[in-house]
């Protein structure tokens, strides 16, 4: 088959542009064949580009040659057509199409390319396609209207974000991809250097240190929509390479940063999906979030708050509860309204669920007309039962679920359980967006070996009250000027006021048990910069991909990234990672060591 080139043709309109007011206009359209219908003597084709569909009509009465050529056209052929806009008759108007009142009577056809048999149908949005096939044939998957709509929304979101920061006097500055390996909580992707044998660059987990040094350089307001890389195990909302909305500001406090970011979030959600975000966004201290939601990323779309029963439980006859308190643990509960109707199987499933989070088990009580129904009822006095009912607000027909262990385990288990209950009980409303800032995070978290690690990162400033006496204070009690933005139980991003004084930064490294040599080797360039007039500064980074998951209402981050990786960090389209030629390894002075079978 002879394929035509564009020649002198230029597209005059997109497929979504034409209306009945354009009747009689000669136009040139280009696109893909969405579907073809042969009605004997007349051939109808829905031509598609990224904007939508237009019906084009081939018939001998319009042009014999074009009609003859159209008989060989099949799905996903690439066409260019020249024709005249005509009104459809009333009975053939398609109200489901934006261009449903018109059609193009084709006078000339160019077949720009053919298409072999497809691995799945692009024109049918209802067809079930395995994710493996979608990723293997990603170029075709991205051609599907649903994916094109997602990618166009992503582009629009990026434009809104950029414009917002430009309007607020930010500079967009690129930071390096080939940089130094520094510990930021996940494994680095390493890149061997050819010119410095045996040495490696690291791909950045974030531009954190570079953007802080930009503040030292006097660029008051920096932002960047930037790729970041982490070599970690993957799940639905993680990728080895991801996109971050990154910003840093000088001479600013927490309230000013939060207010500025709220403006961006309000604008983004309103101009993309028409959702009104409250401004200001509510705030919640970390301690409150953990106490009542068991999580530093609380989902506020439903109740199911955690209730502390430690004082009541410490003297009760149930050894599991009393023993946990005696060993320094806590006892908490969740009241599930009208949950007494849940079957024993569902309760057993909940028990297995909390074991994922290291809980040894889960006690439960159904509140009936004649009292508690539970295997643990016999261990409680009437007074204790009444106290627990009052504390939880339990009514007849409710269910109470208990957790008893060390605080971290109880919070982790019940914090995740409340989310599972909300899904099972249908408590989550579609289209409900509940934002909150979580503030006042601990500066450090205890490690199993008796040491400490940074809750956010080691460049976070302690809060002012703790800073006055922080050298004499238990590190686990020190609060930080750090903040996360949470939406529906998902952290969208986080930030902090940074350390701008070298003496404080050195003390943080000391508390983290970094030797002076290790500190100098990994962070010497930062410490040097802090001696040259570093201004007070702070910033924040958002996960752009996570935001796009909310804007498109999808469960998987792979649905909002053009060319994502699988959960094994591989690309099915390009088959990366792949072997490389031995000469490339030789140039890098590397050798592959085969693992033992």
C-alpha positions as CSV (number, residue, x, y, z in Angstrom):
1,X,0.0,0.0,0.0
2,X,1.3,3.4,-1.0
3,X,1.6,5.7,2.0
4,X,1.3,9.5,1.5
5,X,3.4,12.2,3.0
6,X,1.9,15.4,4.3
7,X,3.1,17.3,1.2
8,X,1.8,20.9,1.4
9,X,-1.1,20.0,3.7
10,X,-1.4,21.7,7.1
11,X,-3.9,20.8,9.7
12,X,-6.6,23.5,10.0
13,X,-8.5,22.2,13.0
14,X,-8.3,19.7,15.8
15,X,-11.0,17.0,15.9
16,X,-12.9,18.7,18.7
17,X,-13.0,22.2,17.1
18,X,-15.8,22.1,14.5
19,X,-19.5,22.9,15.1
20,X,-22.6,23.5,13.0
21,X,-21.5,27.2,12.7
22,X,-18.6,25.9,10.5
23,X,-21.0,24.5,7.9
24,X,-19.6,24.8,4.4
25,X,-16.0,25.4,5.6
26,X,-13.2,23.4,3.9
27,X,-11.0,21.9,6.5
28,X,-8.0,19.5,6.9
29,X,-8.1,17.1,9.8
30,X,-5.5,14.6,10.9
31,X,-5.6,11.8,13.4
32,X,-6.2,8.1,14.0
33,X,-9.1,5.9,13.0
34,X,-11.2,5.3,16.1
35,X,-13.7,3.0,14.3
36,X,-14.9,2.4,10.8
37,X,-18.5,1.5,9.7
38,X,-19.3,0.4,6.1
39,X,-22.9,1.1,5.3
40,X,-22.7,-0.1,1.7
41,X,-21.8,2.8,-0.6
42,X,-21.0,5.1,2.3
43,X,-18.2,4.6,4.8
44,X,-18.2,6.4,8.1
45,X,-15.1,6.9,10.2
46,X,-14.7,8.5,13.6
47,X,-11.4,10.3,13.4
48,X,-9.6,10.8,16.7
49,X,-6.8,13.0,18.0
50,X,-6.0,13.9,21.6
51,X,-8.9,16.5,21.7
52,X,-11.7,14.1,20.7
53,X,-13.7,12.7,17.7
54,X,-15.1,14.0,14.5
55,X,-17.2,11.8,12.1
56,X,-15.8,11.8,8.5
57,X,-17.8,10.4,5.6
58,X,-16.6,8.8,2.4
59,X,-18.9,8.4,-0.6
60,X,-18.7,8.4,-4.4
61,X,-20.8,11.6,-4.4
62,X,-18.1,13.4,-2.4
63,X,-15.0,12.0,-4.2
64,X,-14.7,8.6,-5.9
65,X,-11.0,8.2,-5.3
66,X,-11.2,9.0,-1.6
67,X,-14.0,6.6,-1.3
68,X,-12.1,3.8,-3.0
69,X,-9.0,4.4,-0.9
70,X,-11.1,4.4,2.3
71,X,-12.1,0.8,1.7
72,X,-8.6,-0.3,2.8
73,X,-8.6,1.8,6.0
74,X,-8.7,0.0,9.3
75,X,-8.6,0.8,13.0
76,X,-5.7,3.1,14.2
77,X,-4.6,3.9,10.7
78,X,-3.2,7.4,10.6
79,X,-5.1,9.7,8.2
80,X,-5.2,13.2,6.8
81,X,-8.4,14.2,5.2
82,X,-9.5,17.3,3.3
83,X,-13.3,17.9,3.2
84,X,-16.2,20.2,3.8
85,X,-18.1,20.6,7.1
86,X,-21.8,19.5,6.8
87,X,-24.7,19.5,9.2
88,X,-26.0,16.1,10.1
89,X,-29.7,15.4,9.6
90,X,-31.7,15.6,12.8
91,X,-32.1,11.8,13.1
92,X,-28.3,11.2,12.9
93,X,-27.2,13.9,15.4
94,X,-25.0,12.2,18.1
95,X,-25.6,14.2,21.4
96,X,-22.8,12.2,23.1
97,X,-20.2,13.7,20.9
98,X,-19.1,17.4,21.2
99,X,-19.0,17.4,17.4
100,X,-22.1,15.3,17.1
101,X,-24.1,17.9,15.0
102,X,-21.6,17.9,12.1
103,X,-19.6,15.5,9.8
104,X,-16.9,16.0,7.2
105,X,-17.6,15.1,3.6
106,X,-14.2,14.0,2.5
107,X,-12.9,15.1,-0.9
108,X,-9.3,13.9,-0.5
109,X,-7.7,11.3,1.7
110,X,-4.0,10.6,2.6
111,X,-3.1,7.4,4.5
112,X,-0.1,8.5,6.5
113,X,0.5,5.2,8.1
114,X,-1.0,1.8,8.7
115,X,-1.4,-0.2,11.9
116,X,-0.9,-3.9,12.5
117,X,-3.3,-5.9,14.7
118,X,-3.5,-4.4,18.2
119,X,-2.8,-6.2,21.4
120,X,-5.8,-4.5,22.9
121,X,-8.5,-2.1,21.6
122,X,-7.8,1.5,22.0
123,X,-11.2,2.8,21.1
124,X,-13.1,0.8,23.7
125,X,-12.7,2.3,27.1
126,X,-14.6,-0.5,28.8
127,X,-12.3,-3.2,27.7
128,X,-10.3,-4.9,30.5
129,X,-6.5,-4.7,29.9
130,X,-4.0,-6.3,32.1
131,X,-1.5,-3.9,33.7
132,X,1.3,-6.1,32.2
133,X,0.0,-5.4,28.7
134,X,-0.6,-1.8,29.4
135,X,3.0,-1.3,30.5
136,X,4.5,-3.4,27.7
137,X,2.6,-1.5,25.0
138,X,2.7,1.8,26.9
139,X,2.8,3.8,23.7
140,X,-0.6,2.4,22.8
141,X,-1.9,2.6,26.3
142,X,-1.0,6.3,26.3
143,X,-3.0,6.7,23.1
144,X,-6.2,5.7,24.8
145,X,-8.4,8.7,25.5
146,X,-8.6,8.1,29.3
147,X,-4.8,8.1,29.6
148,X,-4.5,11.2,27.3
149,X,-7.0,13.0,29.5
150,X,-4.8,12.1,32.6
151,X,-1.6,13.3,30.9
152,X,-3.2,16.5,29.7
153,X,-4.5,17.1,33.3
154,X,-1.0,16.5,34.6
155,X,0.4,19.0,32.1
156,X,-2.3,21.5,33.1
157,X,-1.5,21.0,36.8
158,X,2.2,21.6,36.2
159,X,1.4,24.8,34.4
160,X,-0.9,26.1,37.3
161,X,1.9,25.3,39.8
162,X,4.6,27.0,37.8
163,X,2.4,30.1,37.2
164,X,1.5,30.3,40.9
165,X,5.2,30.4,41.9
166,X,6.2,32.8,39.2
167,X,3.4,35.1,40.4
168,X,4.8,34.9,43.9
169,X,8.4,35.9,42.9
170,X,10.0,32.5,42.9
171,X,13.0,31.5,40.7
172,X,12.9,28.2,38.9
173,X,16.5,26.8,39.2
174,X,17.7,23.3,38.2
175,X,19.8,21.3,40.6
176,X,22.2,18.5,39.7
177,X,21.2,14.9,39.0
178,X,24.8,13.6,39.4
179,X,25.7,14.4,43.0
180,X,27.2,13.0,46.2
181,X,25.7,10.1,48.1
182,X,24.3,11.4,51.4
183,X,22.0,9.5,53.8
184,X,18.4,10.5,53.4
185,X,16.5,7.5,54.6
186,X,16.5,5.3,51.5
187,X,19.1,3.7,49.3
188,X,20.7,5.8,46.6
189,X,20.9,4.9,43.0
190,X,24.6,5.0,42.2
191,X,26.3,6.0,38.9
192,X,29.9,4.9,38.3
193,X,32.3,7.6,37.1
194,X,34.4,6.7,34.1
195,X,36.9,9.5,34.6
196,X,37.3,8.9,38.4
197,X,37.9,5.2,38.6
198,X,36.2,3.5,41.5
199,X,34.1,6.5,42.5
200,X,30.4,7.0,42.1
201,X,27.8,9.7,41.7
202,X,24.4,9.3,43.4
203,X,21.1,10.3,41.8
204,X,19.3,12.7,44.2
205,X,16.6,11.5,46.6
206,X,15.7,15.2,46.8
207,X,17.4,18.5,46.0
208,X,17.5,19.2,49.8
209,X,21.1,20.4,50.3
210,X,21.3,22.2,47.0
211,X,18.2,24.2,47.6
212,X,19.5,25.2,51.1
213,X,22.7,26.4,49.5
214,X,20.7,28.4,47.1
215,X,19.3,30.2,50.1
216,X,22.9,30.9,51.3
217,X,23.5,32.3,47.8
218,X,20.7,34.8,48.2
219,X,17.9,33.4,46.0
220,X,15.1,34.1,48.4
221,X,12.5,32.0,46.7
222,X,13.4,28.8,44.8
223,X,11.1,26.2,43.2
224,X,11.5,23.3,40.9
225,X,9.4,20.5,39.5
226,X,12.1,17.9,39.6
227,X,12.8,14.1,39.2
228,X,14.0,12.4,42.3
229,X,15.3,8.8,42.8
230,X,15.1,6.2,45.6
231,X,16.2,2.6,45.4
232,X,13.5,1.1,47.6
233,X,10.8,-1.5,47.5
234,X,7.8,-0.4,45.6
235,X,4.1,-0.4,46.1
236,X,1.0,1.4,44.7
237,X,2.1,4.9,45.5
238,X,5.9,4.6,45.1
239,X,8.2,4.6,42.1
240,X,12.0,4.4,41.9
241,X,11.9,7.7,40.0
242,X,9.2,10.2,41.0
243,X,8.4,13.9,40.5
244,X,8.6,16.4,43.3
245,X,7.3,20.0,43.6
246,X,10.2,21.4,45.5
247,X,10.5,24.9,47.1
248,X,12.6,26.8,49.6
249,X,12.3,30.3,51.0
250,X,14.5,32.7,53.1
251,X,13.5,35.1,55.9
252,X,10.2,33.2,56.5
253,X,8.5,31.4,59.3
254,X,6.3,28.3,59.4
255,X,3.0,30.2,59.2
256,X,4.1,32.1,56.1
257,X,5.2,28.9,54.3
258,X,1.9,27.2,55.1
259,X,-0.1,30.1,54.0
260,X,1.8,30.4,50.7
261,X,1.4,26.7,50.0
262,X,-2.3,26.8,50.9
263,X,-2.8,29.3,48.1
264,X,-1.2,26.9,45.6
265,X,-3.3,24.0,46.7
266,X,-6.5,26.0,46.6
267,X,-5.7,27.2,43.1
268,X,-4.6,23.8,41.8
269,X,-7.7,21.8,43.0
270,X,-10.1,24.6,41.9
271,X,-8.7,25.0,38.4
272,X,-8.2,21.3,37.6
273,X,-11.2,19.5,39.2
274,X,-13.4,22.3,40.6
275,X,-12.9,21.3,44.2
276,X,-12.9,24.1,46.8
277,X,-10.1,23.5,49.4
278,X,-10.6,25.3,52.7
279,X,-8.2,28.2,53.2
280,X,-6.7,28.2,55.7
281,X,-6.3,24.4,55.8
282,X,-6.9,23.1,59.4
283,X,-3.9,22.2,61.5
284,X,-3.3,19.4,63.9
285,X,-0.4,18.7,66.2
286,X,1.5,15.4,65.8
287,X,0.7,14.3,69.3
288,X,-3.0,14.8,68.8
289,X,-2.9,12.9,65.5
290,X,-1.2,10.0,67.1
291,X,-3.5,10.0,70.2
292,X,-6.7,10.0,68.3
293,X,-5.9,8.5,64.9
294,X,-2.8,6.4,65.6
295,X,-1.1,8.0,62.5
296,X,0.8,11.1,61.5
297,X,-1.2,11.1,58.3
298,X,-4.8,10.9,59.7
299,X,-7.8,10.3,57.4
300,X,-10.5,12.7,58.5
301,X,-13.3,11.6,56.2
302,X,-14.9,9.5,59.0
303,X,-14.9,9.2,62.8
304,X,-13.5,6.0,64.4
305,X,-11.2,7.9,66.7
306,X,-9.0,6.0,69.1
307,X,-10.0,6.1,72.8
308,X,-7.4,5.8,75.5
309,X,-8.5,3.2,78.1
310,X,-5.1,2.7,79.8
311,X,-6.2,4.1,83.2
312,X,-9.3,1.9,83.3
313,X,-7.5,-1.2,82.0
314,X,-4.5,-1.1,84.3
315,X,-6.4,-2.6,87.2
316,X,-8.8,-4.8,85.3
317,X,-8.9,-8.6,85.6
318,X,-8.0,-9.1,82.0
319,X,-4.3,-10.0,82.1
320,X,-3.6,-9.0,78.5
321,X,-4.7,-5.4,79.2
322,X,-3.3,-5.1,82.7
323,X,0.0,-6.8,81.7
324,X,0.5,-4.5,78.7
325,X,0.1,-1.4,81.0
326,X,2.4,-2.9,83.6
327,X,5.1,-3.3,80.9
328,X,4.8,0.4,80.0
329,X,2.3,-0.1,77.2
330,X,-1.2,1.4,76.5
331,X,-4.7,0.1,75.9
332,X,-6.8,1.9,73.3
333,X,-10.1,1.1,71.5
334,X,-12.2,2.0,68.5
335,X,-16.0,2.2,68.7
336,X,-17.6,1.0,65.5
337,X,-21.2,2.4,65.3
338,X,-23.7,-0.4,64.5
339,X,-20.8,-2.8,64.3
340,X,-22.4,-5.5,66.4
341,X,-23.9,-7.0,63.2
342,X,-20.5,-7.9,61.9
343,X,-19.9,-11.6,61.7
344,X,-17.3,-13.6,63.6
345,X,-15.5,-14.2,60.3
346,X,-15.1,-10.4,59.8
347,X,-13.8,-10.0,63.3
348,X,-11.3,-12.8,62.7
349,X,-10.2,-11.1,59.5
350,X,-9.7,-7.9,61.5
351,X,-7.6,-9.8,64.0
352,X,-5.4,-11.2,61.2
353,X,-5.2,-7.7,59.7
354,X,-3.7,-6.1,62.9
355,X,-1.1,-8.9,63.1
356,X,0.5,-7.3,59.9
357,X,1.4,-4.4,62.2
358,X,3.0,-6.6,64.9
359,X,-0.1,-6.7,67.1
360,X,-0.4,-10.1,68.9
361,X,-4.1,-10.1,68.5
362,X,-7.3,-8.1,68.9
363,X,-10.0,-8.2,71.6
364,X,-13.6,-7.3,70.7
365,X,-16.9,-6.6,72.4
366,X,-20.4,-6.4,70.9
367,X,-22.7,-4.1,72.9
368,X,-26.2,-5.8,73.1
369,X,-29.4,-5.0,75.0
370,X,-28.4,-7.4,77.7
371,X,-24.8,-6.2,78.0
372,X,-21.5,-7.2,76.5
373,X,-21.1,-10.1,74.2
374,X,-17.5,-11.2,74.1
375,X,-15.0,-13.9,75.2
376,X,-13.4,-11.2,77.5
377,X,-16.6,-10.1,79.3
378,X,-16.0,-12.3,82.3
379,X,-12.8,-10.5,83.2
380,X,-14.5,-7.1,83.7
381,X,-16.6,-5.8,86.6
382,X,-19.9,-4.0,85.9
383,X,-18.2,-0.8,86.9
384,X,-15.4,-1.3,84.5
385,X,-17.8,-2.2,81.7
386,X,-19.8,1.0,82.4
387,X,-16.6,3.1,82.4
388,X,-15.4,1.6,79.0
389,X,-18.9,2.2,77.5
390,X,-18.9,5.8,78.7
391,X,-15.3,6.5,77.6
392,X,-15.9,5.1,74.1
393,X,-19.5,6.4,73.8
394,X,-20.7,2.9,73.0
395,X,-24.4,2.4,72.5
396,X,-26.5,-0.8,72.0
397,X,-25.6,-2.2,68.6
398,X,-22.1,-0.9,68.6
399,X,-18.8,-2.8,68.4
400,X,-15.7,-2.0,70.4
401,X,-12.2,-3.2,69.2
402,X,-9.2,-3.1,71.5
403,X,-5.5,-2.9,71.1
404,X,-3.0,-3.5,74.0
405,X,0.7,-3.3,73.6
406,X,3.6,-0.8,73.4
407,X,2.3,2.5,72.1
408,X,3.9,2.3,68.7
409,X,2.4,-1.1,68.0
410,X,-1.1,-0.1,69.2
411,X,-1.1,3.1,67.2
412,X,0.2,1.4,64.1
413,X,-2.3,-1.5,64.3
414,X,-5.4,0.5,65.3
415,X,-4.4,3.4,63.0
416,X,-4.5,1.1,60.0
417,X,-7.5,-0.9,61.3
418,X,-9.7,2.2,61.4
419,X,-9.0,2.8,57.7
420,X,-9.8,-0.9,57.0
421,X,-13.1,-0.6,58.9
422,X,-14.0,2.5,57.0
423,X,-13.6,0.7,53.7
424,X,-15.5,-2.4,54.9
425,X,-18.4,-0.3,56.4
426,X,-18.7,2.0,53.4
427,X,-18.0,5.1,55.6
428,X,-16.0,6.9,52.9
429,X,-17.9,9.3,50.6
430,X,-16.9,9.7,47.0
431,X,-15.4,13.1,46.2
432,X,-14.7,13.9,49.8
433,X,-11.4,15.8,50.2
434,X,-10.3,16.3,53.8
435,X,-7.0,18.2,54.2
436,X,-5.0,18.9,57.3
437,X,-1.6,20.1,58.3
438,X,0.2,18.0,60.8
439,X,2.7,20.1,62.8
440,X,5.1,19.9,65.7
441,X,6.7,16.6,64.9
442,X,9.3,15.0,67.1
443,X,12.8,16.0,66.0
444,X,14.1,12.4,66.5
445,X,12.7,8.9,66.6
446,X,14.3,6.2,68.8
447,X,16.0,3.3,67.1
448,X,16.1,-0.4,68.2
449,X,19.8,-0.1,69.2
450,X,19.1,2.7,71.7
451,X,20.1,5.5,69.4
452,X,18.1,8.1,67.4
453,X,17.3,8.9,63.8
454,X,15.8,12.1,62.4
455,X,12.0,12.1,62.0
456,X,12.2,14.1,58.8
457,X,15.8,14.8,58.0
458,X,18.8,16.0,60.0
459,X,18.5,19.5,58.6
460,X,15.3,20.3,60.5
461,X,15.3,23.0,63.1
462,X,14.3,22.2,66.7
463,X,11.4,24.4,67.9
464,X,12.2,27.6,69.8
465,X,11.1,26.4,73.2
466,X,13.2,23.2,73.1
467,X,16.2,25.0,71.5
468,X,16.8,27.0,74.7
469,X,17.5,23.8,76.7
470,X,17.7,21.1,74.1
471,X,21.3,20.0,75.0
472,X,20.1,18.9,78.4
473,X,16.8,17.4,77.2
474,X,15.8,13.8,76.3
475,X,16.2,13.8,72.5
476,X,12.9,11.9,72.1
477,X,11.1,14.9,73.8
478,X,12.5,17.6,71.4
479,X,9.9,18.9,69.0
480,X,10.8,20.3,65.5
481,X,9.5,23.0,63.3
482,X,8.3,20.4,60.7
483,X,5.0,20.0,59.0
484,X,3.2,17.6,56.6
485,X,0.2,18.3,54.4
486,X,-2.2,15.3,54.6
487,X,-5.1,14.5,52.3
488,X,-7.5,11.7,53.1
489,X,-4.9,9.8,55.1
490,X,-2.1,10.3,52.6
491,X,0.9,12.5,53.1
492,X,1.1,14.8,50.0
493,X,4.3,16.4,51.1
494,X,6.3,17.7,54.0
495,X,8.7,20.4,55.0
496,X,10.3,22.3,57.8
497,X,12.3,25.3,59.0
498,X,15.9,24.4,58.3
499,X,19.0,24.7,60.5
500,X,20.9,27.8,59.3
501,X,23.5,27.8,62.1
502,X,26.5,25.6,61.9
503,X,26.8,25.0,65.7
504,X,23.2,23.6,65.8
505,X,23.7,21.5,62.7
506,X,26.9,20.0,64.2
507,X,25.1,19.1,67.4
508,X,22.3,17.4,65.5
509,X,24.9,15.2,63.7
510,X,26.5,14.5,67.1
511,X,23.2,13.3,68.5
512,X,22.8,11.1,65.5
513,X,26.1,9.5,66.4
514,X,27.9,10.7,63.2
515,X,31.6,11.0,63.8
516,X,33.4,14.2,63.0
517,X,35.1,12.5,60.1
518,X,31.8,11.1,58.7
519,X,30.1,14.4,59.1
520,X,32.9,16.2,57.3
521,X,33.0,13.6,54.5
522,X,29.3,13.6,53.8
523,X,28.2,17.1,54.8
524,X,31.3,19.2,54.9
525,X,30.2,21.4,52.0
526,X,26.9,22.2,53.8
527,X,28.7,23.0,57.1
528,X,31.1,25.3,55.2
529,X,28.1,27.0,53.5
530,X,26.4,27.7,56.9
531,X,29.5,29.7,58.0
532,X,29.1,32.2,55.1
533,X,26.0,34.2,56.2
534,X,23.3,31.6,55.8
535,X,19.9,33.2,56.3
536,X,17.0,31.7,58.2
537,X,15.1,29.6,55.7
538,X,12.6,26.8,55.2
539,X,10.8,24.8,52.6
540,X,8.6,22.0,51.5
541,X,8.4,19.3,48.9
542,X,5.2,17.7,47.4
543,X,4.9,14.4,45.7
544,X,3.5,15.6,42.3
545,X,2.6,12.0,41.3
546,X,0.6,11.5,44.6
547,X,-1.3,14.8,44.0
548,X,-2.2,13.6,40.5
549,X,-3.6,10.4,41.9
550,X,-6.1,12.5,43.8
551,X,-6.9,14.7,40.9
552,X,-7.6,11.7,38.6
553,X,-9.1,9.5,41.3
554,X,-6.8,6.6,40.7
555,X,-5.4,4.0,43.1
556,X,-2.1,3.4,41.3
557,X,0.7,5.9,40.8
558,X,1.5,4.1,37.5
559,X,-1.7,5.5,36.1
560,X,-0.5,9.1,36.3
561,X,3.1,8.7,35.1
562,X,3.7,8.4,31.3
563,X,6.4,5.7,31.5
564,X,6.3,4.1,35.0
565,X,8.2,1.1,36.4
566,X,6.7,-2.1,37.7
567,X,6.8,-3.1,41.3
568,X,10.1,-4.9,40.4
569,X,11.4,-1.5,39.3
570,X,11.6,-2.6,35.6
571,X,10.3,-1.0,32.4
572,X,8.3,-3.5,30.4
573,X,8.4,-1.1,27.4
574,X,12.2,-0.8,27.1
575,X,13.1,-3.9,29.1
576,X,15.2,-1.8,31.5
577,X,17.2,-2.6,33.5
578,X,19.2,-4.6,31.0
579,X,22.7,-6.0,30.4
580,X,25.3,-3.7,29.0
581,X,28.2,-4.3,26.7
582,X,31.4,-5.6,28.3
583,X,33.3,-2.7,26.8
584,X,31.1,-0.3,28.7
585,X,32.0,-2.1,32.0
586,X,35.6,-2.1,31.0
587,X,35.6,1.7,30.5
588,X,34.1,2.1,34.0
589,X,36.6,-0.4,35.5
590,X,33.7,-2.6,36.7
591,X,33.1,-6.3,36.6
592,X,29.9,-8.3,37.2
593,X,30.2,-10.8,40.1
594,X,27.8,-13.7,39.5
595,X,25.8,-14.7,42.6
596,X,26.0,-18.2,43.8
597,X,23.1,-20.5,42.9
